[in-house]
Amino acid sequence: MGSLNNNFPPVRACLFDMDGLLLDTEDIYTLCNNIILRACDRPNLPWNIKAQLQGRPGPEAGEIFHAWAQLPIPRAEYVRQNTELQRQHFPSAQPLSGVPQLLAALSAARGVHLALATSSHAANFKLKTSHLQALFDHFPEEQRVLGDDPRIPPGRGKPAPDIYLLALETINGRLRKQGKREIAREECLVFEDSVPGVEAGRRAGMRVVWCPHPELLKEYRGREKEVLAGIASAEGDAQVKKAMGEAAVGGEGEGRGWPGRRDDGWAELRRSLECFPYAKYGIGDA
């Protein structure tokens, strides 16, 4: 889905989300939450709520989750239990299908730069990746932007574009020092699994590959074009508003950038990162 505009320049930078895109950690988040929910005699986390948590910074996702869950335990106790469960399960995280091959090919491709842009904070990032150093060596340390990076202003997590703009700047900063030509936004390809993440990439003025969890894709069946355009979160925020009984999270705000239009060619849906079409994006020698 999403035939690409042939007028685009070749891709020079690939910017990656992590949870649910590179690693199977979205399923681990669900596992941990469901263990607590069942212990509190609450239903499992449904995908219409899960979809609104994905990609968002932890505090914002937490507000949405607690407004829906209505747990009978103090929030501090939930945090304690969830942190312990994540500490147990995150070190078992594994790359999703096609990811090792994709990162290796892009790292070897001439003139292509990689950066990471994840909403995970530093402590969780370490838990999820310490046993996968070879995989994450494809991202230079200075080109890893995490969710608690102080350069991202409060309230400017996904779906705002800031994290992807900062990820691009980490690459361009290095290119400037080397006296090389900087990379333009339209020369970037964002890889995302979440709906807020796709919107962030579109609002950053970048091209996007959306590779969602199969259950998330079911949740947005018939609305794929809205997701690819970066305009689906308004409906998602309406669901959040209904769940929370208060003002919607992530509404329109100044400086968030403009999303795209349906069928504008800037984004593509892929069900897997296997057999990636490098030539389609002007990436040679991959």
MARTOR-508391 format. One record per residue: x, y, z of N, C-alpha, C in turn. Coordinates in steps of 0.05 Angstrom, whole numbers, padded with zeros to 5 digits, always signed. Example, Ala and Ser with C-alpha at 12.3 -4.5 7.8 and 13.67 -1.06 7.14 Angstrom:
2
nu,nv,nw,cau,cav,caw,cu,cv,cw
+00264,-00114,+00156,+00246,-00090,+00156,+00264,-00066,+00156
+00257,-00045,+00142,+00273,-00021,+00143,+00258,+00001,+00157
***
This chain:
286
nu,nv,nw,cau,cav,caw,cu,cv,cw
+00017,-00024,+00000,+00000,+00000,+00000,+00018,+00025,+00000
+00010,+00045,-00016,+00025,+00070,-00016,+00046,+00070,-00037
+00039,+00071,-00063,+00059,+00072,-00084,+00074,+00098,-00082
+00101,+00096,-00083,+00117,+00120,-00077,+00120,+00138,-00101
+00121,+00164,-00095,+00126,+00185,-00114,+00154,+00181,-00126
+00156,+00179,-00152,+00182,+00175,-00165,+00200,+00200,-00164
+00189,+00223,-00155,+00205,+00247,-00154,+00221,+00250,-00129
+00219,+00231,-00110,+00234,+00233,-00085,+00264,+00229,-00090
+00281,+00242,-00075,+00310,+00237,-00077,+00316,+00210,-00064
+00339,+00199,-00069,+00347,+00174,-00056,+00349,+00178,-00025
+00342,+00158,-00011,+00344,+00159,+00019,+00373,+00159,+00028
+00380,+00178,+00046,+00407,+00180,+00056,+00408,+00175,+00086
+00384,+00175,+00100,+00383,+00170,+00128,+00359,+00152,+00135
+00363,+00132,+00151,+00342,+00115,+00160,+00340,+00118,+00191
+00317,+00126,+00200,+00312,+00132,+00228,+00292,+00112,+00239
+00300,+00098,+00261,+00285,+00076,+00270,+00273,+00080,+00298
+00247,+00073,+00300,+00235,+00068,+00326,+00247,+00041,+00336
+00241,+00033,+00361,+00252,+00008,+00371,+00230,-00012,+00380
+00214,-00004,+00400,+00194,-00023,+00411,+00173,-00031,+00391
+00171,-00057,+00386,+00151,-00066,+00367,+00159,-00063,+00338
+00181,-00051,+00333,+00192,-00047,+00306,+00217,-00063,+00302
+00237,-00058,+00319,+00261,-00074,+00319,+00260,-00098,+00338
+00247,-00094,+00361,+00245,-00115,+00381,+00217,-00122,+00388
+00213,-00146,+00399,+00186,-00156,+00406,+00177,-00146,+00433
+00186,-00123,+00441,+00180,-00113,+00468,+00152,-00103,+00472
+00137,-00097,+00450,+00109,-00089,+00454,+00094,-00112,+00466
+00099,-00136,+00457,+00086,-00159,+00469,+00094,-00163,+00498
+00118,-00156,+00505,+00127,-00158,+00533,+00113,-00137,+00550
+00110,-00113,+00540,+00094,-00092,+00554,+00066,-00103,+00560
+00053,-00115,+00539,+00026,-00125,+00543,+00026,-00147,+00564
+00045,-00165,+00562,+00047,-00187,+00582,+00048,-00176,+00610
+00065,-00157,+00615,+00069,-00146,+00642,+00043,-00133,+00652
+00031,-00117,+00634,+00006,-00104,+00642,-00016,-00124,+00648
-00018,-00144,+00631,-00040,-00164,+00635,-00036,-00180,+00660
-00012,-00186,+00669,-00007,-00199,+00694,-00019,-00183,+00717
-00014,-00157,+00717,-00024,-00139,+00738,-00055,-00137,+00736
-00065,-00134,+00712,-00094,-00131,+00708,-00109,-00155,+00718
-00099,-00179,+00711,-00112,-00203,+00720,-00111,-00206,+00751
-00089,-00198,+00763,-00087,-00199,+00792,-00106,-00180,+00805
-00114,-00159,+00791,-00133,-00139,+00801,-00162,-00145,+00792
-00165,-00168,+00780,-00192,-00176,+00770,-00202,-00157,+00749
-00184,-00148,+00732,-00191,-00130,+00710,-00186,-00145,+00684
-00200,-00137,+00662,-00196,-00151,+00636,-00169,-00145,+00624
-00160,-00162,+00606,-00135,-00157,+00592,-00136,-00131,+00576
-00113,-00120,+00571,-00111,-00095,+00557,-00121,-00098,+00528
-00142,-00084,+00520,-00152,-00088,+00492,-00135,-00071,+00472
-00136,-00079,+00447,-00119,-00066,+00428,-00129,-00038,+00421
-00154,-00031,+00426,-00162,-00004,+00420,-00150,+00016,+00440
-00143,+00006,+00464,-00128,+00023,+00483,-00098,+00020,+00479
-00089,-00005,+00475,-00061,-00010,+00470,-00051,+00007,+00447
-00067,+00010,+00426,-00059,+00026,+00403,-00053,+00055,+00411
-00066,+00065,+00431,-00061,+00093,+00439,-00037,+00096,+00457
-00028,+00073,+00469,-00004,+00074,+00486,+00022,+00073,+00470
+00021,+00059,+00448,+00045,+00054,+00432,+00057,+00079,+00422
+00084,+00081,+00426,+00099,+00103,+00415,+00099,+00128,+00432
+00080,+00130,+00450,+00079,+00155,+00467,+00099,+00153,+00490
+00108,+00176,+00500,+00126,+00176,+00523,+00112,+00163,+00547
+00127,+00151,+00565,+00117,+00136,+00588,+00096,+00151,+00604
+00101,+00175,+00613,+00081,+00189,+00630,+00054,+00193,+00616
+00055,+00200,+00590,+00030,+00204,+00576,+00015,+00177,+00571
+00030,+00157,+00564,+00018,+00130,+00561,+00007,+00121,+00588
+00020,+00127,+00610,+00011,+00119,+00636,-00016,+00132,+00643
-00019,+00157,+00636,-00045,+00170,+00642,-00068,+00157,+00627
-00063,+00150,+00602,-00083,+00136,+00586,-00090,+00109,+00598
-00069,+00094,+00604,-00073,+00067,+00615,-00089,+00068,+00641
-00081,+00085,+00660,-00094,+00085,+00686,-00123,+00095,+00684
-00127,+00114,+00666,-00155,+00124,+00663,-00173,+00101,+00653
-00162,+00084,+00636,-00178,+00061,+00627,-00180,+00039,+00648
-00157,+00032,+00660,-00155,+00008,+00677,-00170,+00011,+00703
-00170,+00035,+00715,-00183,+00039,+00740,-00175,+00017,+00761
-00149,+00015,+00765,-00139,-00006,+00783,-00146,+00000,+00812
-00151,-00021,+00827,-00157,-00017,+00856,-00133,-00014,+00874
-00109,-00011,+00862,-00084,-00008,+00877,-00073,+00020,+00871
-00057,+00031,+00890,-00045,+00057,+00885,-00027,+00057,+00861
-00025,+00079,+00848,-00008,+00080,+00824,+00021,+00073,+00830
+00030,+00081,+00853,+00058,+00074,+00860,+00062,+00044,+00862
+00042,+00030,+00872,+00044,+00001,+00874,+00043,-00012,+00846
+00027,-00001,+00828,+00027,-00010,+00800,+00055,-00006,+00788
+00066,+00017,+00792,+00093,+00023,+00781,+00113,+00003,+00792
+00112,-00003,+00818,+00131,-00021,+00830,+00128,-00049,+00817
+00104,-00059,+00815,+00100,-00085,+00804,+00108,-00086,+00775
+00100,-00066,+00760,+00106,-00066,+00731,+00136,-00064,+00726
+00150,-00048,+00742,+00179,-00045,+00739,+00192,-00072,+00745
+00183,-00086,+00765,+00195,-00112,+00771,+00190,-00132,+00749
+00165,-00133,+00738,+00159,-00151,+00716,+00176,-00144,+00692
+00179,-00119,+00685,+00195,-00111,+00662,+00224,-00119,+00667
+00234,-00116,+00691,+00261,-00123,+00697,+00265,-00153,+00692
+00245,-00169,+00697,+00247,-00198,+00692,+00245,-00205,+00663
+00228,-00191,+00648,+00221,-00200,+00621,+00236,-00185,+00598
+00244,-00160,+00602,+00257,-00145,+00580,+00283,-00158,+00571
+00299,-00170,+00589,+00324,-00182,+00580,+00320,-00206,+00561
+00295,-00215,+00558,+00289,-00237,+00539,+00280,-00226,+00512
+00280,-00200,+00508,+00271,-00188,+00483,+00288,-00198,+00459
+00275,-00201,+00436,+00289,-00211,+00413,+00282,-00194,+00389
+00300,-00193,+00369,+00294,-00178,+00344,+00271,-00190,+00329
+00255,-00173,+00317,+00233,-00183,+00301,+00244,-00192,+00273
+00227,-00207,+00259,+00235,-00219,+00235,+00246,-00199,+00214
+00269,-00205,+00203,+00280,-00188,+00182,+00297,-00165,+00192
+00296,-00159,+00218,+00311,-00136,+00229,+00341,-00139,+00227
+00353,-00161,+00236,+00383,-00163,+00234,+00393,-00159,+00205
+00378,-00171,+00186,+00387,-00169,+00158,+00384,-00141,+00148
+00362,-00128,+00155,+00357,-00100,+00146,+00378,-00081,+00157
+00384,-00082,+00182,+00403,-00064,+00194,+00431,-00069,+00183
+00438,-00094,+00179,+00464,-00101,+00167,+00467,-00090,+00139
+00445,-00093,+00123,+00446,-00084,+00095,+00448,-00053,+00094
+00432,-00040,+00111,+00433,-00011,+00110,+00459,+00000,+00120
+00471,-00013,+00140,+00498,-00004,+00150,+00519,-00007,+00128
+00516,-00027,+00111,+00535,-00032,+00090,+00530,-00015,+00065
+00506,-00003,+00063,+00499,+00012,+00039,+00515,+00038,+00038
+00524,+00046,+00015,+00541,+00070,+00012,+00524,+00095,+00016
+00533,+00112,+00033,+00520,+00138,+00037,+00495,+00138,+00053
+00489,+00117,+00067,+00464,+00115,+00084,+00472,+00116,+00113
+00459,+00133,+00128,+00465,+00137,+00157,+00441,+00127,+00173
+00447,+00116,+00197,+00426,+00105,+00214,+00425,+00120,+00240
+00400,+00123,+00251,+00397,+00135,+00278,+00373,+00121,+00290
+00373,+00121,+00317,+00351,+00109,+00332,+00335,+00131,+00346
+00309,+00128,+00346,+00291,+00148,+00358,+00269,+00133,+00374
+00274,+00127,+00399,+00256,+00111,+00415,+00245,+00126,+00439
+00220,+00121,+00445,+00208,+00134,+00469,+00218,+00120,+00495
+00232,+00098,+00493,+00242,+00084,+00517,+00263,+00101,+00531
+00261,+00103,+00557,+00281,+00118,+00572,+00306,+00101,+00576
+00327,+00113,+00586,+00353,+00100,+00586,+00354,+00074,+00601
+00341,+00073,+00625,+00342,+00049,+00641,+00328,+00025,+00626
+00305,+00030,+00615,+00292,+00009,+00600,+00307,+00001,+00575
+00319,+00021,+00562,+00334,+00016,+00538,+00357,-00004,+00544
+00370,+00000,+00567,+00391,-00018,+00575,+00381,-00046,+00580
+00358,-00048,+00594,+00346,-00075,+00599,+00339,-00090,+00573
+00330,-00075,+00554,+00320,-00087,+00529,+00343,-00095,+00510
+00365,-00081,+00512,+00386,-00083,+00491,+00413,-00094,+00500
+00418,-00096,+00526,+00445,-00103,+00535,+00454,-00130,+00524
+00435,-00148,+00519,+00442,-00175,+00508,+00442,-00175,+00478
+00438,-00152,+00466,+00436,-00150,+00436,+00455,-00129,+00425
+00479,-00128,+00437,+00498,-00107,+00430,+00505,-00107,+00400
+00508,-00131,+00388,+00516,-00132,+00360,+00495,-00119,+00343
+00469,-00123,+00350,+00447,-00111,+00334,+00448,-00080,+00337
+00452,-00070,+00361,+00451,-00041,+00365,+00477,-00027,+00359
+00498,-00042,+00353,+00523,-00029,+00344,+00519,-00016,+00317
+00497,-00022,+00303,+00492,-00009,+00278,+00485,+00021,+00282
+00478,+00028,+00307,+00471,+00056,+00314,+00494,+00068,+00330
+00509,+00087,+00320,+00530,+00100,+00336,+00518,+00112,+00361
+00532,+00112,+00383,+00522,+00121,+00409,+00510,+00149,+00406
+00523,+00167,+00392,+00514,+00195,+00390,+00489,+00197,+00372
+00482,+00175,+00358,+00459,+00175,+00340,+00436,+00158,+00351
+00435,+00156,+00378,+00414,+00143,+00392,+00399,+00164,+00409
+00374,+00169,+00402,+00358,+00189,+00417,+00337,+00173,+00432
+00338,+00176,+00459,+00320,+00161,+00477,+00298,+00180,+00487
+00278,+00167,+00499,+00254,+00183,+00507,+00259,+00203,+00529
+00280,+00199,+00545,+00286,+00218,+00566,+00310,+00236,+00559
+00315,+00238,+00533,+00336,+00257,+00524,+00328,+00285,+00532
+00345,+00300,+00546,+00338,+00327,+00556,+00335,+00347,+00533
+00344,+00340,+00509,+00341,+00358,+00486,+00312,+00358,+00475
+00296,+00339,+00484,+00268,+00338,+00476,+00251,+00352,+00498
+00238,+00374,+00491,+00223,+00389,+00512,+00201,+00372,+00523
+00193,+00377,+00548,+00170,+00363,+00560,+00145,+00367,+00543
+00130,+00345,+00540,+00106,+00346,+00524,+00110,+00345,+00495
+00135,+00339,+00486,+00141,+00339,+00457,+00149,+00311,+00447
+00139,+00291,+00460,+00143,+00264,+00450,+00125,+00258,+00427
+00128,+00234,+00415,+00110,+00226,+00393,+00081,+00229,+00402
+00063,+00239,+00385,+00065,+00243,+00356,+00077,+00270,+00347
+00088,+00287,+00366,+00103,+00310,+00357,+00128,+00301,+00342
+00138,+00317,+00324,+00161,+00308,+00307,+00188,+00311,+00320
+00190,+00322,+00344,+00216,+00330,+00355,+00237,+00308,+00355
+00229,+00283,+00363,+00249,+00262,+00366,+00261,+00255,+00340
+00246,+00256,+00318,+00257,+00249,+00292,+00274,+00272,+00281
+00266,+00297,+00287,+00282,+00319,+00278,+00309,+00319,+00293
+00308,+00312,+00319,+00333,+00310,+00335,+00351,+00287,+00324
+00338,+00265,+00318,+00354,+00242,+00307,+00368,+00250,+00281
+00355,+00265,+00264,+00367,+00275,+00239,+00390,+00294,+00246
+00386,+00311,+00266,+00407,+00330,+00273,+00432,+00316,+00284
+00428,+00293,+00298,+00452,+00279,+00307,+00469,+00270,+00283
+00456,+00263,+00261,+00471,+00255,+00237,+00483,+00279,+00224
+00467,+00300,+00221,+00477,+00324,+00207,+00500,+00338,+00222
+00499,+00336,+00249,+00520,+00347,+00265,+00547,+00335,+00258
+00546,+00308,+00255,+00571,+00294,+00247,+00579,+00301,+00219
+00560,+00303,+00200,+00567,+00310,+00173,+00579,+00338,+00171
+00568,+00357,+00187,+00580,+00384,+00186,+00609,+00384,+00195
+00615,+00369,+00216,+00642,+00367,+00225,+00661,+00355,+00204
+00650,+00338,+00188,+00666,+00325,+00166,+00666,+00342,+00141
+00652,+00364,+00141,+00651,+00381,+00117,+00634,+00369,+00095
+00615,+00352,+00102,+00599,+00338,+00082,+00571,+00351,+00080
+00557,+00346,+00058,+00531,+00356,+00054,+00511,+00345,+00074
+00495,+00362,+00086,+00475,+00353,+00105,+00452,+00339,+00091
+00437,+00324,+00107,+00414,+00309,+00097,+00389,+00324,+00101
+00373,+00327,+00080,+00347,+00340,+00081,+00326,+00322,+00092
+00304,+00333,+00102,+00283,+00317,+00114,+00271,+00297,+00094
+00268,+00306,+00069,+00256,+00288,+00049,+00275,+00266,+00040
+00300,+00267,+00049,+00319,+00246,+00044,+00320,+00225,+00067
+00302,+00228,+00086,+00300,+00210,+00109,+00277,+00191,+00106
+00282,+00166,+00116,+00261,+00146,+00117,+00258,+00137,+00146
+00234,+00142,+00157,+00228,+00134,+00184,+00215,+00106,+00184
+00224,+00089,+00202,+00212,+00062,+00205,+00197,+00062,+00232
+00171,+00056,+00230,+00154,+00058,+00254,+00134,+00035,+00254
+00126,+00027,+00279,+00104,+00008,+00281,+00079,+00021,+00293
+00081,+00044,+00307,+00059,+00055,+00321,+00046,+00078,+00304
+00020,+00083,+00310,+00006,+00104,+00296,+00016,+00132,+00304
+00021,+00137,+00330,+00033,+00163,+00337,+00061,+00167,+00325
+00075,+00144,+00323,+00102,+00146,+00311,+00101,+00153,+00281
+00082,+00141,+00267,+00079,+00148,+00238,+00072,+00178,+00236
+00054,+00188,+00253,+00048,+00216,+00252,+00072,+00233,+00258
+00089,+00225,+00277,+00113,+00240,+00283,+00131,+00242,+00259
+00135,+00220,+00245,+00152,+00220,+00222,+00140,+00238,+00200
+00114,+00236,+00195,+00101,+00253,+00175,+00104,+00283,+00182
+00099,+00289,+00207,+00100,+00317,+00216,+00129,+00328,+00215
+00148,+00310,+00215,+00176,+00318,+00212,+00183,+00323,+00183
+00165,+00318,+00165,+00170,+00322,+00136,+00187,+00300,+00124
+00184,+00276,+00136,+00200,+00253,+00126,+00182,+00232,+00114
+00194,+00214,+00099,+00180,+00191,+00088,+00179,+00170,+00110
+00159,+00152,+00108,+00154,+00133,+00130,+00147,+00106,+00120
+00159,+00085,+00132,+00150,+00058,+00129,+00136,+00050,+00154
+00111,+00042,+00152,+00095,+00033,+00175,+00094,+00002,+00175
+00105,-00010,+00196,+00105,-00039,+00198,+00092,-00046,+00225
+00066,-00048,+00226,+00052,-00051,+00251,+00049,-00080,+00261
+00044,-00083,+00286,+00037,-00109,+00298,+00011,-00118,+00283
+00009,-00144,+00278,-00016,-00154,+00264,-00042,-00146,+00278
-00042,-00145,+00304,-00066,-00138,+00319,-00072,-00108,+00316
-00051,-00092,+00314,-00055,-00063,+00310,-00066,-00058,+00282
-00056,-00073,+00263,-00066,-00070,+00235,-00096,-00077,+00234
-00104,-00098,+00249,-00133,-00105,+00250,-00149,-00081,+00261
-00138,-00068,+00282,-00152,-00046,+00295,-00156,-00023,+00276
-00138,-00019,+00256,-00140,+00003,+00237,-00148,-00006,+00209
-00159,-00030,+00207,-00168,-00039,+00181,-00188,-00020,+00169
-00184,-00012,+00144,-00201,+00007,+00131,-00192,+00036,+00135
-00173,+00040,+00153,-00163,+00067,+00159,-00133,+00069,+00154
-00122,+00050,+00139,-00093,+00050,+00135,-00084,+00076,+00121
-00099,+00086,+00103,-00091,+00111,+00089,-00089,+00134,+00108
-00107,+00135,+00127,-00106,+00157,+00147,-00080,+00155,+00164
-00074,+00130,+00172,-00049,+00126,+00187,-00025,+00135,+00171
-00023,+00126,+00146,+00000,+00133,+00129,+00002,+00163,+00125
-00020,+00176,+00124,-00020,+00206,+00121,-00013,+00220,+00147
-00013,+00206,+00169,-00007,+00218,+00195,-00031,+00233,+00207
-00055,+00225,+00199,-00079,+00239,+00208,-00098,+00221,+00223
-00089,+00197,+00231,-00106,+00178,+00245,-00108,+00183,+00274
-00090,+00197,+00286,-00089,+00199,+00315,-00112,+00217,+00326
-00123,+00233,+00309,-00146,+00249,+00319,-00169,+00231,+00328
-00174,+00210,+00312,-00194,+00191,+00319,-00185,+00175,+00344
-00159,+00168,+00344,-00149,+00154,+00367,-00152,+00170,+00393
-00146,+00196,+00391,-00148,+00213,+00414,-00177,+00216,+00423
-00196,+00214,+00405,-00224,+00214,+00413,-00230,+00189,+00429
-00218,+00166,+00422,-00222,+00142,+00438,-00209,+00146,+00466
-00186,+00159,+00466,-00173,+00164,+00492,-00191,+00182,+00509
-00202,+00203,+00496,-00219,+00222,+00511,-00243,+00207,+00523
-00254,+00188,+00507,-00277,+00173,+00517,-00269,+00156,+00541
-00245,+00144,+00539,-00235,+00126,+00560,-00228,+00142,+00585
-00218,+00166,+00581,-00208,+00182,+00604,-00230,+00199,+00616
-00251,+00206,+00600,-00272,+00223,+00610,-00262,+00251,+00614
-00242,+00259,+00599,-00231,+00287,+00601,-00219,+00295,+00575
-00205,+00317,+00575,-00194,+00328,+00550,-00175,+00307,+00537
-00177,+00306,+00510,-00161,+00286,+00496,-00132,+00292,+00498
-00115,+00271,+00499,-00086,+00273,+00499,-00076,+00277,+00471
-00056,+00294,+00467,-00043,+00296,+00441,-00059,+00310,+00420
-00075,+00330,+00428,-00090,+00345,+00408,-00072,+00364,+00393
-00084,+00378,+00374,-00068,+00397,+00358,-00055,+00418,+00376
-00030,+00423,+00370,-00016,+00443,+00385,+00003,+00458,+00367
+00012,+00481,+00375,+00030,+00497,+00359,+00056,+00482,+00355
+00067,+00485,+00331,+00094,+00475,+00326,+00096,+00445,+00322
+00073,+00431,+00319,+00075,+00402,+00316,+00081,+00394,+00287
+00081,+00413,+00268,+00085,+00407,+00240,+00059,+00397,+00228
+00059,+00395,+00201,+00035,+00387,+00187,+00036,+00358,+00179
+00014,+00343,+00182,+00014,+00316,+00172,+00011,+00317,+00142
+00007,+00293,+00130,+00005,+00292,+00101,-00024,+00289,+00091
-00027,+00278,+00067,-00053,+00273,+00055,-00055,+00244,+00047
-00079,+00234,+00045,-00082,+00207,+00036,-00070,+00203,+00008
-00057,+00181,+00004,-00045,+00173,-00022,-00025,+00194,-00033
-00011,+00207,-00014,+00008,+00227,-00024,+00035,+00215,-00031
+00039,+00189,-00026,+00063,+00176,-00034,+00086,+00178,-00014
+00082,+00191,+00009,+00103,+00195,+00028,+00106,+00172,+00048
+00088,+00153,+00048,+00089,+00131,+00068,+00079,+00105,+00055
+00088,+00083,+00067,+00082,+00057,+00056,+00077,+00038,+00079
+00057,+00020,+00076,+00052,-00001,+00095,+00067,-00026,+00087
+00082,-00038,+00105,+00095,-00064,+00101,+00088,-00081,+00125
+00081,-00106,+00119,+00073,-00125,+00140,+00097,-00138,+00154
+00121,-00135,+00142,+00145,-00146,+00153,+00169,-00130,+00143
+00191,-00131,+00157,+00215,-00119,+00148,+00233,-00138,+00133
+00223,-00162,+00127,+00237,-00181,+00111,+00237,-00172,+00082
+00258,-00179,+00067,+00259,-00174,+00038,+00253,-00144,+00032
+00266,-00126,+00045,+00261,-00098,+00041,+00269,-00089,+00013
+00252,-00072,+00000,+00258,-00063,-00028,+00277,-00039,-00028
+00302,-00044,-00024,+00322,-00022,-00023,+00322,-00005,-00048
+00321,-00017,-00071,+00322,-00001,-00096,+00299,+00018,-00098
+00276,+00011,-00087,+00252,+00028,-00088,+00257,+00055,-00075
+00276,+00055,-00056,+00282,+00080,-00041,+00309,+00092,-00049
+00319,+00082,-00072,+00345,+00093,-00082,+00369,+00085,-00065
+00366,+00063,-00050,+00389,+00054,-00033,+00404,+00033,-00048
+00428,+00039,-00056,+00444,+00021,-00071,+00464,+00005,-00055
+00475,-00016,-00067,+00495,-00033,-00054,+00485,-00045,-00028
+00459,-00050,-00025,+00449,-00062,+00000,+00443,-00092,-00004
***
